[in-house]
Amino acid sequence: MKKDKQTAHNEELIELAYSTTYRSSIRTMIQEADTERCHVTLRGIMNDADVDWEV
C-alpha cells in the first residue's frame, strides 16, 4: 500500500464518501482505498457524529 500521494481513484472514493449517508458504503470504500492516508480520511468521514447516517 502506498503512503504518500493520493491517487485519482482515492480522490474519487473520498468525494463519494462525502455524498453518501450509508456507513456500509464507506466501509467498502475503505477496503478499495490504495493509501493509508485515504483509509484515515474515509474513517474520519465515517466517524463524523454530525452526519445523519441511514440504518
Secondary structure, 3 states (H helix, E strand, C coil): CECCCCCHHHHHHHHHHHHCCCHHHHHHHHHHCCEHHHHHHHHHHHCCCCCCCCC
